[in-house]
Amino acid sequence: MQQSTLHRHRGEVTTARDVLREARELADRRDLDAFTRGLLWHREGGLEIVLGRPEAALSAYRRAAAAFDGVSDGNLLTVRLREISALRALGRLGEALRIADDLADRLRASGDTYRLGQVLLERAEVLQTSGDIAAVTATLAQARPYYEHAETLEALRWHRHMARALIASNGSPGVIAGHLATVLHLAAQRERRDLSRTMLALYDLHRTPTTEVLPPALRHAAGRAALVAADLQRSSLVEPNERWSLHASREEVYAAALLVHTALDEAEATAHIAETGRADLLNQLLADGAGGSTIAVAQSPIAAPPPDPAVADEVFAVARLAAAAIRSEGPAGRVPLLPLPGDLPSAAVLDAMGDVVVVVTLGPGSDGWWSSVLTRPRYGTWRAARCVASASLAAQLVGLTAGVLPEGGVTRALWGELGAFLLPDSAVWDGSPERPRSVMIVPDPRLWHLPHAALTREGTYLCDVAEVTLAPSLRTMELLLARPVAGPTTTDPAVSLLDGGLVGHALLRSALDSWPGGHRELVALPDVDDGPPPALLYLSGHGDRPGATGLLGPDGVTMDALASRRLPRLVVLSSCWSGTASSRYGYEPLSLAVGALIGGADTVVAGTGQIGGVASAHVGERFVRWVGRGVPAVAALRDAQREIREEHPDLGPFDWAGLCVVGVRR
């Protein structure tokens, strides 16, 4: 258990988890006393906090408290202290603050200054989360005697807390840099090598205002080293849930790197950063040809190469150099700018993706919501733009990025604001109804539920001037384009699994029955593997939720069920949410559509958000007839959507534009 704690403190989360798992297995084979059981739950809680799973952490801490009650008062106090961090992460700030204040009073009365200092640090965290910077400053001042000249883990926390509070209150940049120099000096020592704390301190240094001892070059080098450290942390985690839950600690690092490279007009570097971690698991499964696998997609381990220790050495070296430069109180010497992590597809591959490729990332900042948008015209170079949302749009983005639409729907004015905010480059809009441009968009992970084809600019719908496809990442599209082109054609059959209770069922059935290669209805999804390879699979039904656990239709088709089949190149999933990822930044954009891509589809027509059932049936019917006549899928969907919109001007965007194309535009 102690070994696990040491690994956790160094940021070696995977090793800490494995060691703790071994301890748990040993415990399960023995009839342990309550005290030892309590210690085990205590360690479990600490690891869950680091992994970003506060509910599990709170449960573990409370089991530990029950075990220690009447057995070990000291450990009971410690566990109650640890509950504060879990409650804070759960947003239960009032409850967390009450526990902190109660413990502080008891510890002052008993003279336990060691635990009192820990409680004050936890209290400062709660107050920082609530935005009460004055109270944070006062609390940290109370803790100063315990930590200002110490070299413990708690001292590292105190110095970083001081820096964060001063940054938030526009304090002295020199004092901020001094606190962070202490953190970097201690965390980057060769015997400590604490990657997580080094990463966060470098990030804080990057956002500290320029001073004589902290010139722009040093700040930029610190930000780049923080980005490399974040990538090292990401690549060290092989279990997807751990990789995704820990993304929260890296999100601000990625966002800061995006913004600084956008401001420096280093568009290709910005694209590198935006692509990092977009769809690691999906891309691995596509590269491995995982169709037919029985492993649940979201639980598949990521077989990433081990992090290069030499790269970690470079991060710690930058941290030590930065600390030394600040402590010298003179002009900083040269601190190396580390190379960007990751890579991008080649120019030829990017050219094959479309006339225009767009990568969108959003984030909340001090001046409101911002977008960093990378745009690359075919045969051109990347261009980067940073947009700041208006106050009215920012108010809506809070809900939109959580997957919640405004009451009463999205107004035409809001669509126009979103169009300018998400797709500001004129190259996206340069097509015409007669000669549309092919536009491939990698959406922000939190906006997969938006019907992008319905975004407008100066009153023009995107689908009027573009054939729109969506992709989870640039690498995903590269892998799909690398698949062999040959496959079934319209002379091969269409197969379907339709919900007969839906309005529009007869319409769809009639269109499928007219398919040139014939139409075969499936009794269940596994039947798609039987008979001659089909050209089209069409599924219809109600979808119940976005993300990896969504179900489609009365048979409850899942992402995993689609991933384990041998699917045709073209799949239609006509339901709400079938193309929609959970609106959580850092999590992969998993959905039913992703399951179809893993199962062999290149092009998936799927639902964004809660689509209109009747309208989507009419769009689907016309789509099938157009594709059956040889029209490419993306063009067929665009034509069907525009026809239905013109015929029924009363329909909203989620009705006529609720279906999107995910994947290649063959």
N, C-alpha and C positions, 0 to 999 in steps of 0.2 A: 504493500500500500504506500509506503514512504517512497519507494522507488518511482511509483507512478506519479506521485506529487512532484518529485524533482523534475521528471520529464515534462510534466504539465507547465511548471514554472518557466522552463526553458522554451516553451512554445512547441515542444515535440509532441503534438497532440496524438498522432497515430500510435507512437510508442507508448505514451501514457495510457491510451485506451487498451492496447494489447496487454500491458502489464497488469492493469486493473482487472481485465477480464480473467487473467490467470489467477489473481487473488480471489476473485469471485468463485471461480471453479474450485479452488482449494477450500473456500469457506463452505461451499455446498456439500462437500464430502465430509464435513466435520460438524459436530454438535457444539457450535461456538457459544460462548457466553454473550450476554447482552452488550457488554462493553466493547468487545471486538466487532460485533455486528454493527454497533453504532459507528465505530471508526470506518468501517467499510462503506456504510451509507454516506458518511461525511465526505469521503473521497469521491464517491459517485456524484454527489451534488456538485463538488468543485469542478469535476470534469464536464458535467452537463452545462454549467455556467459558461465555461470556455467555449463549448460547442454551440452556444446560442440556443439552448433548449431550457428556458427558465421554468416551464411547468414541470418537467422531469426533475430539475434541480430542486425546486421547492418540495416536491414529493419526497425526494431522497433526504433532504435536510429534516423534514418533519418525521420521517421514520427514524432518523438518527436521534432526534430529540426525544422521541418516545423511548428509545433504547437507553439513552443516558439518564433519563429522569429517575432520580433516586439512586443512581449508580455513580455518576460522575458529574458534579456540579460545574466543574471547570469546562469540561467538554460540552455540557448543555449550554453554557453561556456562549461558547464559540460557535455552536451550530445555530443558535438564535441570531447571532451576529451575521452569519452567512446567509440567513434567510432574507436579509435586507436586500442583497444584490439580486436575488431571484424575484422578489416583489417589485423592485424597481424596473427590472427588465419586462415584467408583465404589465407595467403601467399602474400598479397599485401603490402610488407614491405616498398617499396619506398613511396607509398601513405601514409602509416601510419607514416613514419618518417617525411614527409613533413608537415603533420597536427601537429605532436608533436612540430616540430621546430617553426612553425608559432604561435601556441598557447603559447609556452614558451616565445617567443619574446614579444607578446602582454601582457602576465601576468607580465613579468619583468617590462615592461613600466608602468603598472598600479599599481605595488606594491602588487599584489594579491599573497602573498607567499603561502597561503593554496593550491590554485589550481596549482600554479607553482610546488610545491612538487609532486602533483599527476601526472602532465604531465611528470616530470622527471622520475617517476617510470614507467609510460607507455613507455617512450622512452627507458629506460633500458631494458624492456621486448623485444621491437622490436630489439634492438641491440644484445641482448642475442640470439634471434632466428636466426639472421644473422651471428652469430659467431664472432662478433667484440668485443672481451672481453676487449681490451684496452679502447674502447669507452664506454663500459658498466661501467667499473671502474671509468672513468672520470665523467660520468653522475651521478653515485651514490655518488661520492664525492661532487658534487654540491648539492645533496639532503641531505647530512649528517646533516647540521644545523637544518633541520626541523624534523628529525626523530631519531637521535641517542639516545636521552634520553626521547623520548615520549613513550606512551603506547597505541597509536591509532592503528586501522587496517592498516593504511598506514605504521606505524612504523614496524608492523609485516612484511609487504611486503618488506620494505627496508632491514631489517636484513636478511631475507631469500635471497633476491637478493645479498646482500654482500657475504653471505656464498656460494651461487652458483657460483658467479664470482670468488671467491678465490679457490674453488674446481677446476674450469675450468683452472685457471692459476697456479695451484700447489702452492697456497699460504700457509701461516702458518696454520697447523692443529689446533693449540691452538686458534688462532683468529677465524677460522671457527666455532669451537665448541662454542666459546663465543657468536657469533651471534645467533647460533641455540639455545643455552640455553635461550637466551632472548625470542625467538619465543615460545619455549616450555613452559617457565614459564608463559607467558601471555596467550597463546592459551589454556593451560590446566587448567587455573583457574576455580574453581568450579562455579563461576558465568558466565563464558564465554563458556567453553566446546566446543571449535571450532574443530570439528573432522577433517575436511579437512586440515586445516593448521597444526594441530598436526601430522597428517599422513605424510604430505609432509616434515615437519621438521625432524621427526624421520627417514624418508627415507634418507634425506640429511646427517643426523648424521651417519647413517649406512655406507654411502660411503665416509665419511671423514677418512683420514689416521689416523692410531693409534698414540696416544700420551700418555703421562703419565696420563693425566686427562681423556683420552678416550681409555681405554684398549680394547682388542678384545671382552671380555665378555660383556662390555657395548654396544659396537657397534652392536654385535649380538642381544642383547636384544632389542635395538632400531629398528633393522630391523624386528624382529619378531612382535613387537608391531605395526609397520607400516603396516605389512601384515594383522594383525587382524583388524586394523582400516579400511583398504581397504575392507575387507570382511564385516564389519559393514556397510560401505557406500553402497556396492553392495546389501546387503540383505534389506536395507531400501527402495529400489526403486522398486515399483511394476509395473510401466509401462515399457515395454521392451525398447522402444526407449530411454527413459531416462537412463535406466541401461546401455545400450550399448554405448550411446554417452558419458557418464561419465567414461567409461572404460579407456579413454585416460589418465585421471589423475591417474589411478591406474596401468597402464601398466608397468611403470618403477619400481613400488613397487613389483609387481609380478615377474618381470624379475630379480631384485636384489635378491629376496628370492630364486628363482630357482637356480641362479648361486652359491650363498653362500652354499646352502645345497648340490648341486652337488659337489662343491669343498670339502666339509666336508665329502663326501662319505655317506651322509644320504639319501639313495636312496628312501626309503619309504616316508620320509618327502617331498622329491622333487616331488614324484608322487602325494601326497596330494595337493601340490601347483599347479602343472600342471593341475589337474582336476578341480580346482576352476573356476566356472562360464563358463565352456565349453559349456554346453547345458542346462541351467536352464529351459528355456521355453519349449523346446522340451521334456525334461524329465518330467516336470509337466504334459504336455498334454498326454504323454504315460502312466504315472501313473494314471491319471484320466480316461483313456479310452475315449479320446476325439473324436474318430471317430464318424462322424455324426453331429459334432458341426457346427453351422453356423457362429461362430465368426472367423474373419480373424486370422490366426495363428500368424502372426507377431504383432498383436495388442492385443492378449490375455493378460490380466493382470496376473502378477505372484503372486500367493497367498503364499508368503513366510511368515513364522512366524515372528513376530516383533523382532527386534534386542534385545538381552538381555542387559538391562541397566547395569547389573553388569559387563559384558565384557567391555563395554565402560568405566566404572569406572576404570577397570584394565589398559586400554590403557592410560588414563589420569594420573593414578598413576605412570606408568612407565615414562611418559613424565616429570612429576614433579620431580621424583627421579633422572632422567638423568640430568635435568637442575641443580638440587641442587649439584649433584656430580661434574659437570663441574665448577660451580661457587665456589665450595669450594677450587679449585686449589690444590687438594690433591688426593690421590688414591680414586677411586670411591668405594662406598659401594656396597653391593649386590643389583642388579636390577633384578627382576624376569624375567624369560624367559616364555612368555605366550604360552599356548598350540596352536598348529596349528589349523586353522579353517577347517571345512569340514571333510569328511571321504572317505574311499575307500571300494570297494566291498570286500567281504570275500575271503580268499584264495581258497575255493571251487568254488566260482563263477568265479574267475579269471582263475582257471584251466579249466573251461568249455568253456572259450572264444577261446582257441586255444593252440597249442603247444608253441607259443611265443606271448606275448602281448607287443606292443610298443606304447609309447606316445611321440610325438615329439613337441617341442616348439622352435621357432626361435626368434632371436632378433638382432638388430644392437647394437654394443658396440664400445668402444674406440679403440679396436684392430680389428675391423671388425665384420662381421656377425658371430654369434655363434649359435650353436644348443645345446639344452639340451635334451638328449634322454634317456628315461626310458625304460628298457627292462626287461621282466620277463618271463623266461622259465616256462613251466608247472611244478608244484610241487617245484619250486625254489623260490627265493626271487628277489626283484627288484634290478637292477643294473643301475647306472647312469653314463652317459658319457657326457662330454662337448667337442664339436669340434669347431674349428675356421676355417671359410672358407678361401680358398686361395684367392688371389687378383682377379684372373680370375673368380672364382665362385661368389665372393662377388659382382663383377660388374654385374653379371647376376641375382643375387638374388634381387636386387633392383626392376627389372622389374617383375621377377617371383612372388614375394610376392604381387605385385599389379595386378597379373593376366595377365601380358603381356609377351608373349613368344619372344625370340630373333628373329630378322629378319633372315630368312633362316632356322628357326626351331632350335631344340635342337640337338646338335651334340652328337655322341656316347661318346666322351670324357667327355662332361658335364654330361651325364647320369651316367657315372662312378663316377665322383666327387660327384654328388648328392647322389648316393647310399652309398658312404662312409660317407657323411656328415649327412644324415638322418637316416641311418640304420647301425651304426658302429659295432654293436655287432655280433660276429660270429654265435651266436645261431640262428639268423634270416636266415643265409645262409647255415645251416648245413644239409639241406635236399638234395635230389637227384631227378632227373627226374622220377625215378621209385617209390621213397618214399618221396614225397614232404611233408614239414612241413606245418601245418596250422598256418598262421601268421596274427594276427589281429592288424591293425595299427590305432591309433587315430592321424590323421595328424595335423600339425599346421593349425590353422584356415585359414591361407593365402595360403595354398598349396593344396586345394581340387581339383584344375584343373590339377594336375599332374597324369599321369597314373603310379601309383606306381609299378605295376607289371612289367613295363619296366625298372625300375632302375637296374643298373648292379654293379657287384663287380668282379674285375679281369676278365672281359669279360663275366661273367655269368649273364643272366637275372634272376631277382627275381622269375618270374613265372616259370622258369625251375626247381627251387628247393623249391617252396612254393605255397600253395594255399592262395591267399591274399584276405582279407576282410578289409573294412574300417568302422570305427564307429565314430560318432560325439563325444562321450565321453565314459568312462568306465561305468558310470551310465546308459547311454542309452543302452549299450549292456546288462547290468544286467537286465533292465526292459524287453527287448526283450526276453531274455532267460527265464524270469519268466512266459511268456505266455504259455498257454496249448499247448502241442505238437500236439495233434490230430487235423486233418483237412483234406481237400480234397486231393486226390491222383491223379495219372495220369489217373485213370479210370474216373475221373470227367472231364468236358469239359475245354478247353482253350477258352478264349474270347479275342478279339482284337479290336483295333481301329487304323487302319493303314492308312497312307498317300499314296494313290494310285499313286501319282505323283513322288514318290521317285524311284531312280534307285535301283533295288533289291527288289521291292515290290512283284513281282511274286515269287521270291525265298522264301521270308518269308511266303507268303500266302500258298505256297506248303508245307512248313514245318509244319505250323500250321494245315493245313488240314489233315496231317498225325498223329496228336496227338491222342493217344489211346482212350481218352474219348470224342473225337469229338471236333469240332471247331465252335464257334458262333461269327460272326462279329457283333459289336455294331454299332448302328447308332450314339450314343452319349455316353459320359462317364457315365451319370446316369443310363444307361441301365445295367451296371454291377451289380446293386442291384436286378435285376429281374432274375427269373429263378433259377435253382439249383446253389449252390455255386461253382464257378469255381476253378480249381487248378492253373491256370495261367492267368494273364492279360498281354497282350503285346500291348504297344503303340509305334508307330513310327511316325516320322515327324521332321521337322526342329525345333531346339531350338534357341531362339533368344538372351538369355542372362543368366548369372549365377544369383544365389541368389533367394530371396523370390518372385520376380516379374516376373520370367521367364515364358515363354509360350511355349507349346509343340504342334506342329502339326497344321493343318488347323483349328481345332476346338478351338485352344487356351486353351488347358488344363493347369490349374494352380496348384500351390501347395495347395491352399485352396480347390479347387475342388477335388483333390485326398484325402485330409484330411477328407472331409465330406462324403466319401463313405464307403461302407463295402467291402474292397478289399480282394482278396485271399492272401495266405501266400507268394506267389511268384509273383513279378511284374517286368516287363521289360519296361524301359523307354529309347528306342533307339533313342537318339537325342543328339545334342551338348548341353553341359552345364547342363543336367538334374540332374546330381549328384554333381554339383559344387556350392559351396557357394560363396558369394561375398568375395573378397579378402580384408577383413577389420578385423584386429585383435580386439577382444572384442565383435564383433557381433557374434551372434549364426550362426552355419553353416547351415542356412536354404536353402532349394533347393526343386526341385520337388521330389527328392528321400525322403526327410524328410516328405513331404506331404503324400507320400505313406506309410511310416512307421506309421504315425499317423492314417492313414485310415485303418490299420490292417495288412499291409504286414510285414513280418519278414525279408525277403530277397529281396533287390531291386537291379536289374542290371541297371546301369545308366551311362550316358556319363560324362567323365572328360574332360573339356575343349572343344575345337572345334574338334570333332572326324571326321574321314574319313567316308563318307556316304556309299560308295560301300563296303569297307572292313568291316564296322560294320554290314552291311546287311548279308554278308557271315558269319561273326562270329555269328550273331544272329540266322541265319538259322541252323548252326551246333549245337549251344547251345540248341535250341528247340528240335532238334532230339535226342541229348544226354539225356536231362532231360526226354523226353518222354519215353526213355528206362530205366529210373530209376536211372540215374547217378545224384548224388547230384549237386545242382546248381553251387557251387563254383568250383568243379572239372570239371563240364561240360564247364564252361566259360574258365577255364585254358586250357583244351584240345583243345577247338575251337580256342583260340588265338594262341596257339603254332602251330597248324596245318596250319592256314592261314599265319603265319609268315614264316614257313618253305617253303610253296608253293610259297610265293611271297616275296622274300628277299629284294625287292626294297621298300617295305612299311615302313613307319615310325612308331614310337611308338604310335602316336595318331590315326593311322589307325588300326593296329592290336590289340593294348592294350587300345584303347580309352574307352572301357566299363569296369566298375569296379563293384564289389559287395559291397553294403552298407548294413550292418546288420549281422544277424547270418548266419552260414554256413550250415544250414540244407539242 
